[in-house]
Amino acid sequence: MPSDLPSELSRWFENMQRLLDGWAQTAEQQKQLHEMVKTLVRENEGLREEINHLRNMVTHLTGERAETTQALRDLAAYVTAVKDRVLRKSREGRSPE
């Protein structure tokens, strides 16, 4: 039996202990990363839902804006027609033609 066998065994044991500690640390990091990924996936889904909700709101508001624009155009045309009629009657009242 070589005389340095106990030191070789001790060194091998220490190396194996470091290797196992490294694996345990890597496993813990993997677990933490897995939890982070799960959290990010949930947050991502929530953001997707919020984006879809906002898109629906934009679509709805765009439709309302178009309806409001048309209503204002109609109102402007009506007011212009009434103004023209009032002015015409006013002119007719002053100087009959």
C-alpha positions as a Markdown table, in Angstrom:
| # | Residue | x | y | z |
|---|---|---|---|---|
| 1 | Met | 0.0 | 0.0 | 0.0 |
| 2 | Pro | 1.5 | 3.3 | -1.0 |
| 3 | Ser | 2.2 | 5.7 | 1.8 |
| 4 | Asp | 0.4 | 8.6 | 0.3 |
| 5 | Leu | -2.9 | 6.7 | 0.0 |
| 6 | Pro | -4.6 | 8.4 | 3.0 |
| 7 | Ser | -3.8 | 11.8 | 1.6 |
| 8 | Glu | -5.0 | 10.8 | -1.8 |
| 9 | Leu | -8.3 | 9.5 | -0.3 |
| 10 | Ser | -8.6 | 12.6 | 1.7 |
| 11 | Arg | -8.1 | 14.8 | -1.4 |
| 12 | Trp | -10.5 | 12.7 | -3.4 |
| 13 | Phe | -13.1 | 13.0 | -0.6 |
| 14 | Glu | -12.7 | 16.8 | -0.5 |
| 15 | Asn | -13.0 | 17.0 | -4.3 |
| 16 | Met | -16.1 | 14.9 | -4.2 |
| 17 | Gln | -17.5 | 17.0 | -1.4 |
| 18 | Arg | -16.9 | 20.2 | -3.5 |
| 19 | Leu | -18.5 | 18.5 | -6.5 |
| 20 | Leu | -21.6 | 17.5 | -4.5 |
| 21 | Asp | -21.8 | 21.0 | -2.9 |
| 22 | Gly | -21.6 | 22.5 | -6.4 |
| 23 | Trp | -24.4 | 20.2 | -7.6 |
| 24 | Ala | -26.5 | 21.1 | -4.7 |
| 25 | Gln | -26.0 | 24.8 | -5.3 |
| 26 | Thr | -26.8 | 24.4 | -9.0 |
| 27 | Ala | -30.0 | 22.5 | -8.1 |
| 28 | Glu | -31.0 | 25.3 | -5.7 |
| 29 | Gln | -30.3 | 27.9 | -8.4 |
| 30 | Gln | -32.3 | 25.8 | -10.9 |
| 31 | Lys | -35.2 | 25.7 | -8.5 |
| 32 | Gln | -35.1 | 29.5 | -7.9 |
| 33 | Leu | -34.9 | 30.1 | -11.7 |
| 34 | His | -37.8 | 27.7 | -12.3 |
| 35 | Glu | -39.9 | 29.7 | -9.8 |
| 36 | Met | -38.8 | 33.0 | -11.5 |
| 37 | Val | -39.9 | 31.6 | -14.8 |
| 38 | Lys | -43.3 | 30.6 | -13.4 |
| 39 | Thr | -43.8 | 34.1 | -12.0 |
| 40 | Leu | -42.7 | 35.7 | -15.3 |
| 41 | Val | -45.1 | 33.4 | -17.3 |
| 42 | Arg | -48.0 | 34.4 | -15.0 |
| 43 | Glu | -47.1 | 38.1 | -15.3 |
| 44 | Asn | -46.8 | 37.7 | -19.1 |
| 45 | Glu | -50.3 | 36.2 | -19.3 |
| 46 | Gly | -51.7 | 39.0 | -17.2 |
| 47 | Leu | -50.0 | 41.6 | -19.5 |
| 48 | Arg | -51.4 | 39.8 | -22.5 |
| 49 | Glu | -54.9 | 39.9 | -21.0 |
| 50 | Glu | -54.5 | 43.6 | -20.2 |
| 51 | Ile | -53.2 | 44.4 | -23.8 |
| 52 | Asn | -56.3 | 42.5 | -25.2 |
| 53 | His | -58.5 | 44.5 | -23.0 |
| 54 | Leu | -56.9 | 47.8 | -24.0 |
| 55 | Arg | -57.2 | 46.8 | -27.7 |
| 56 | Asn | -60.9 | 46.2 | -27.2 |
| 57 | Met | -61.2 | 49.6 | -25.5 |
| 58 | Val | -59.4 | 51.3 | -28.4 |
| 59 | Thr | -61.7 | 49.6 | -30.9 |
| 60 | His | -64.7 | 50.7 | -28.9 |
| 61 | Leu | -63.5 | 54.2 | -28.5 |
| 62 | Thr | -62.6 | 54.5 | -32.1 |
| 63 | Gly | -66.1 | 53.5 | -33.0 |
| 64 | Glu | -67.5 | 56.0 | -30.6 |
| 65 | Arg | -65.2 | 58.7 | -32.0 |
| 66 | Ala | -66.5 | 58.0 | -35.5 |
| 67 | Glu | -70.1 | 58.2 | -34.3 |
| 68 | Thr | -69.4 | 61.5 | -32.4 |
| 69 | Thr | -67.6 | 63.0 | -35.4 |
| 70 | Gln | -70.6 | 62.2 | -37.6 |
| 71 | Ala | -73.1 | 63.6 | -35.0 |
| 72 | Leu | -71.1 | 66.8 | -34.8 |
| 73 | Arg | -71.0 | 67.1 | -38.6 |
| 74 | Asp | -74.7 | 66.6 | -38.7 |
| 75 | Leu | -75.2 | 69.2 | -36.0 |
| 76 | Ala | -73.0 | 71.6 | -37.8 |
| 77 | Ala | -74.9 | 71.1 | -41.0 |
| 78 | Tyr | -78.2 | 71.6 | -39.2 |
| 79 | Val | -76.9 | 74.8 | -37.4 |
| 80 | Thr | -75.7 | 76.1 | -40.7 |
| 81 | Ala | -79.0 | 75.4 | -42.4 |
| 82 | Val | -80.9 | 77.1 | -39.5 |
| 83 | Lys | -78.6 | 80.1 | -39.6 |
| 84 | Asp | -79.0 | 80.4 | -43.4 |
| 85 | Arg | -82.8 | 80.2 | -43.1 |
| 86 | Val | -82.8 | 82.9 | -40.3 |
| 87 | Leu | -80.6 | 85.2 | -42.3 |
| 88 | Arg | -82.7 | 84.7 | -45.4 |
| 89 | Lys | -85.9 | 85.4 | -43.6 |
| 90 | Ser | -84.3 | 88.4 | -41.9 |
| 91 | Arg | -83.3 | 89.8 | -45.3 |
| 92 | Glu | -86.7 | 89.1 | -46.7 |
| 93 | Gly | -88.3 | 90.9 | -43.8 |
| 94 | Arg | -86.2 | 94.0 | -44.4 |
| 95 | Ser | -86.3 | 94.3 | -48.1 |
| 96 | Pro | -88.9 | 92.2 | -49.9 |
| 97 | Glu | -87.8 | 91.0 | -53.3 |
